[in-house]
């Protein structure tokens, strides 16, 4: 991976990254070490919560957006983006997104006449959010008033954080806060949870748009025969390889960069890369059906393999015990319990018998029954 203009941001990380999860799991910390601090512009919508981190890292620009009135908050943010220097920052962090979305909602209601004219909606329908009209305009503003202006300023990656909350009347289910538009734009969405190596969190990879696409095998000659084979569906013209596993055992930028450089083996996941049912269940409605189907298929395959192994082990054990019973009947029939046990152990050590378990007196008595 090349370092360009004193940056450690992968060239693949262009777009929006969405980080959610329970409070205190490290969303802000993960966002903060995506890039060299001087290349980060940080918008703190959590009332200055990240000022201590800024004092340690010294971000290129840190702005605590502490205005309590949503409209003033929106105007302040828009002014900050408009006045940003050109091509100075590669990463913009919005931590967290809920106060900003409330500000966008206030803008929609304030400028309802403007948006009524633009979209051809009845103003009252926008105000009452009839058929989601206000929400639709807000989704458009996420692109038009936030991501596009930031990218126009030279920002490569916009990292957005959000909290989760209990879903109403659905015990055990969680809702990820944030408008759907963030997910449409996201190239990587992570849900942080308890890690395998605390305090480092793990993460469910809810969405990854970082797959590696290759056009035809480089070793393959592109001739008429190859083209006809592609047209018949016998040969793939492109290969697409996802790079991240379904679960990050350690949700760190070091791990993300490693996966971008050397993609995960999805057919044979490493330790900690498989989804954990207890982690997945609260967010199952937000995970793609493809993710769930893949993981369920893997779990079912593993169950079948375990069942087959259990049957095979049982058959081996039964075969071993059958041979032991014959040996006792032929060679140790007149011996008492301890002597039989000693004789069997000697036969096993000599290779005359095979038994993987412990030879106990109770087992010897069981084998001696006719």
C-alpha positions in Angstrom: 0.0 0.0 0.0 1.5 3.3 -1.1 1.7 6.4 1.1 0.6 9.3 -0.9 1.1 12.9 0.2 1.8 11.8 3.8 -1.5 9.9 4.0 -2.2 6.4 5.3 -5.8 6.3 4.0 -6.2 3.4 1.5 -7.0 4.6 -2.0 -10.0 2.2 -1.8 -11.6 4.1 1.1 -13.5 6.7 -0.9 -17.1 7.5 0.0 -18.9 7.1 3.3 -18.1 4.8 6.2 -20.8 4.2 8.8 -19.9 3.0 12.3 -22.6 2.1 14.8 -22.9 0.0 18.0 -23.5 0.2 21.7 -22.3 3.2 23.7 -18.8 3.0 24.9 -17.6 0.4 22.4 -15.1 2.6 20.7 -16.9 4.1 17.7 -15.2 7.5 18.0 -11.8 5.9 18.7 -12.1 3.7 15.6 -13.0 6.7 13.4 -10.2 8.8 14.9 -7.3 6.6 13.7 -8.4 6.2 10.1 -5.8 8.7 9.0 -2.9 10.9 10.2 -4.6 13.4 12.7 -3.5 16.4 10.7 -5.5 15.1 7.7 -8.8 14.8 9.7 -11.5 17.4 10.1 -13.6 16.4 13.1 -17.2 17.7 13.7 -18.2 16.8 17.2 -22.0 16.8 17.7 -21.7 15.2 21.1 -21.3 18.5 23.0 -17.5 18.5 23.0 -17.2 14.9 24.1 -14.2 14.3 21.9 -12.2 17.4 22.9 -10.0 15.3 25.1 -9.1 13.1 22.2 -8.4 16.1 20.1 -6.0 17.4 22.8 -4.1 14.1 22.5 -4.1 13.7 18.7 -4.4 17.3 17.5 -6.7 16.9 14.5 -6.2 19.1 11.5 -9.4 20.9 12.4 -11.7 20.1 15.4 -15.1 21.8 15.7 -17.4 21.1 18.6 -20.9 21.9 17.3 -22.5 22.8 20.6 -25.4 25.0 19.3 -28.6 23.7 20.9 -31.0 25.2 18.3 -31.3 22.8 15.4 -31.5 25.5 12.7 -28.5 27.4 14.1 -26.7 24.1 14.3 -27.4 23.3 10.6 -26.4 26.8 9.5 -23.2 26.6 11.5 -22.3 23.2 10.0 -23.0 24.4 6.4 -20.8 27.5 7.0 -18.0 25.3 8.4 -18.0 23.1 5.3 -18.3 26.0 2.9 -15.3 27.7 4.6 -13.1 24.6 4.7 -9.8 25.0 2.9 -9.6 23.1 -0.4 -7.7 19.8 -0.5 -6.4 20.0 3.0 -8.3 17.1 4.7 -8.7 13.5 3.4 -11.1 12.4 6.2 -14.1 14.1 7.7 -15.7 12.7 10.9 -19.3 13.4 11.9 -19.7 12.2 15.5 -22.6 11.5 16.0 -25.2 11.8 13.3 -28.4 12.2 15.2 -28.1 16.0 16.1 -27.1 16.7 12.5 -30.2 14.9 11.2 -32.4 16.8 13.6 -30.9 20.0 12.2 -31.6 18.9 8.6 -35.2 18.2 9.6 -35.5 21.8 11.0 -34.1 23.1 7.6 -36.7 21.2 5.7 -39.5 22.7 7.8 -38.1 26.2 7.7 -37.7 26.1 4.0 -40.8 24.1 3.3 -41.9 26.6 0.5 -38.6 26.1 -1.3 -38.8 22.4 -1.2 -42.4 22.4 -2.1 -41.5 24.2 -5.3 -38.5 22.0 -6.0 -40.2 18.6 -5.5 -43.7 19.6 -6.5 -45.1 18.6 -3.1 -47.9 20.1 -1.1 -46.3 22.1 1.7 -48.6 20.6 4.3 -47.7 17.1 3.1 -44.0 17.9 3.8 -44.8 19.3 7.2 -46.8 16.2 8.2 -44.3 13.9 6.5 -47.1 12.5 4.4 -45.9 9.2 2.8 -42.4 10.1 4.0 -42.0 13.2 2.0 -40.0 15.1 4.6 -37.8 12.1 5.2 -37.1 11.8 1.5 -36.0 15.4 1.3 -33.8 14.9 4.3 -32.2 11.9 2.6 -31.5 14.1 -0.4 -30.0 16.8 1.8 -27.5 14.2 3.3 -26.1 14.0 -0.2 -26.6 17.5 -1.5 -25.7 19.4 1.7 -23.2 17.2 3.4 -21.4 14.5 1.4 -21.2 16.2 -2.0 -19.8 19.5 -0.5 -17.3 17.6 1.6 -16.1 15.5 -1.3 -15.9 18.7 -3.4 -13.5 20.1 -0.7 -11.2 17.1 -1.4 -12.3 14.9 1.5 -12.0 11.2 0.4 -13.7 9.4 3.3 -16.6 10.7 5.4 -16.9 8.7 8.6 -20.3 8.9 10.4 -21.0 7.4 13.8 -24.4 6.6 15.3 -25.7 5.0 18.5 -28.2 2.1 18.8 -31.3 2.0 20.9 -33.9 -0.5 22.0 -36.6 -1.2 19.4 -40.1 -0.2 20.6 -42.2 -3.3 21.6 -39.5 -5.7 20.3 -37.5 -7.0 23.3 -34.0 -8.0 22.4 -34.0 -6.0 19.1 -32.0 -2.9 18.5 -32.4 0.0 16.1 -29.5 1.6 14.4 -30.0 5.4 14.4 -29.4 7.3 11.2 -31.2 7.8 7.9 -31.2 5.1 5.3 -29.3 7.4 2.9 -26.1 6.8 4.8 -26.4 3.1 4.1 -27.0 3.8 0.4 -23.7 5.8 0.3 -21.7 3.6 2.6 -18.8 1.6 1.3 -18.3 0.0 4.7 -20.8 -0.3 7.6 -19.7 -1.7 10.9 -21.6 -2.5 14.1 -19.3 -2.6 17.0 -19.7 -5.0 19.9 -17.8 -6.7 22.7 -14.4 -7.8 21.3 -12.5 -11.1 21.7 -9.6 -9.1 23.1 -11.0 -6.3 25.3 -10.9 -3.4 25.2 -10.6 -3.7 21.4 -14.1 -4.1 20.0 -15.2 -6.6 17.4 -17.5 -5.7 14.6 -20.3 -7.1 12.4 -19.7 -6.1 8.8 -23.2 -5.0 7.8 -22.1 -3.8 4.4 -18.9 -3.9 2.4 -18.5 -2.3 -1.0 -14.8 -2.9 -1.2 -14.7 -6.1 -3.2 -11.8 -6.7 -5.5 -12.9 -7.0 -9.2 -10.6 -8.5 -11.8 -11.2 -8.7 -15.5 -10.4 -12.2 -16.8 -7.5 -14.3 -15.6 -4.3 -12.6 -16.5 -2.9 -15.9 -17.7 -5.8 -16.5 -20.1 -5.4 -15.6 -23.7 -8.3 -13.4 -24.9 -9.0 -15.0 -28.3 -12.2 -16.0 -30.2 -12.4 -19.3 -28.4 -12.2 -17.5 -25.0 -14.8 -15.0 -26.0 -17.2 -17.7 -27.1 -16.6 -19.6 -23.8 -17.5 -16.4 -21.9 -20.6 -16.0 -24.0 -21.7 -19.5 -23.3 -21.2 -18.9 -19.5 -18.4 -21.5 -19.3 -15.8 -19.0 -18.3 -16.2 -15.9 -16.0 -15.2 -12.6 -17.6 -14.8 -11.0 -14.2 -14.1 -12.2 -10.7 -15.3 -10.3 -7.6 -13.8 -11.1 -4.2 -15.1 -9.6 -1.0 -12.2 -8.6 1.2 -13.6 -8.4 4.7 -15.1 -11.3 6.6 -18.6 -11.3 8.1 -17.1 -10.4 11.4 -14.0 -8.5 12.4 -12.4 -10.1 15.5 -10.7 -6.8 16.1 -12.3 -3.7 14.8 -9.2 -1.6 14.2 -7.8 0.2 11.1 -4.8 -2.1 11.2 -7.1 -5.1 10.7 -9.1 -3.3 8.0 -5.9 -2.4 6.1 -4.7 -6.0 6.4 -7.9 -7.3 4.9 -7.8 -4.8 2.1 -4.2 -5.9 1.3 -4.9 -9.6 1.8 -8.7 -10.5 1.6 -10.3 -12.9 4.1 -10.9 -16.5 3.1 -14.7 -16.6 3.2 -14.8 -20.4 2.5 -12.5 -21.1 5.5 -12.9 -18.2 7.9 -10.2 -17.7 10.5 -10.9 -17.7 14.2 -13.4 -15.0 15.2 -14.4 -14.2 11.6 -17.8 -16.0 11.8 -20.9 -14.2 12.9 -21.9 -15.0 16.5 -25.6 -15.6 16.9 -25.9 -13.6 20.2 -24.3 -10.6 18.4 -26.3 -10.9 15.2 -29.8 -11.4 16.7 -30.4 -7.8 17.9 -29.6 -6.4 14.5 -30.8 -9.3 12.2 -33.4 -7.1 10.6 -30.7 -4.7 9.3 -28.3 -7.4 8.1 -28.7 -8.4 4.4 -30.5 -11.7 3.6 -27.4 -12.7 1.7 -25.3 -12.4 4.9 -27.8 -14.3 7.0 -28.3 -17.0 4.4 -24.5 -17.4 4.0 -23.9 -17.7 7.7 -26.9 -20.0 8.3 -25.6 -22.2 5.5 -22.1 -22.3 7.1 -23.7 -23.1 10.5 -25.8 -25.9 9.0 -22.8 -27.3 7.2 -20.7 -27.2 10.4 -23.6 -29.0 12.2 -23.7 -31.7 9.5 -20.0 -32.2 9.7 -20.1 -32.4 13.5 -22.9 -35.0 13.3 -21.0 -37.0 10.7 -17.9 -36.9 12.9 -19.9 -38.1 15.9 -21.3 -41.0 14.0 -17.9 -41.9 12.7 -16.4 -41.7 16.2 -19.2 -43.9 17.6 -18.6 -46.5 14.9 -14.9 -46.6 15.6 -15.5 -46.9 19.4 -18.0 -49.7 18.8 -15.5 -51.5 16.6 -12.7 -51.1 19.2 -14.9 -52.3 22.1 -16.1 -55.3 20.0 -12.4 -56.4 19.5 -11.7 -55.9 23.2 -14.6 -58.2 24.2 -13.3 -60.9 21.9 -9.9 -60.5 23.4 -11.2 -60.8 26.9 -13.2 -64.0 26.0 -10.2 -65.6 24.4 -7.3 -64.5 26.6 -8.5 -63.1 29.9 -11.7 -64.9 30.6 -10.5 -66.4 33.9 -8.8 -63.3 35.3 -10.3 -61.1 37.9 -11.0 -57.4 37.3 -7.6 -55.7 38.1 -5.8 -58.5 36.3 -8.1 -58.1 33.2 -7.4 -54.4 33.2 -3.7 -54.9 33.4 -3.8 -57.4 30.6 -5.9 -55.1 28.4 -3.5 -52.2 29.0 -0.6 -54.4 28.1 -2.3 -55.6 24.9 -3.1 -52.0 23.9 0.5 -50.9 24.5 1.8 -53.8 22.5 -0.5 -52.9 19.6 -2.6 -56.0 19.8 -5.7 -53.8 20.6 -6.6 -50.3 19.8 -8.6 -48.1 22.3 -8.6 -44.3 22.5 -10.3 -44.0 25.9 -9.3 -44.7 29.4 -9.4 -48.4 30.5 -11.2 -48.3 33.8 -12.4 -51.2 36.1 -16.1 -50.3 35.3 -15.4 -50.5 31.6 -13.6 -53.8 32.0 -16.6 -55.2 33.9 -18.9 -54.0 31.2 -16.8 -55.6 28.4 -16.7 -58.9 30.4 -20.4 -59.3 30.3 -21.6 -62.0 27.9 
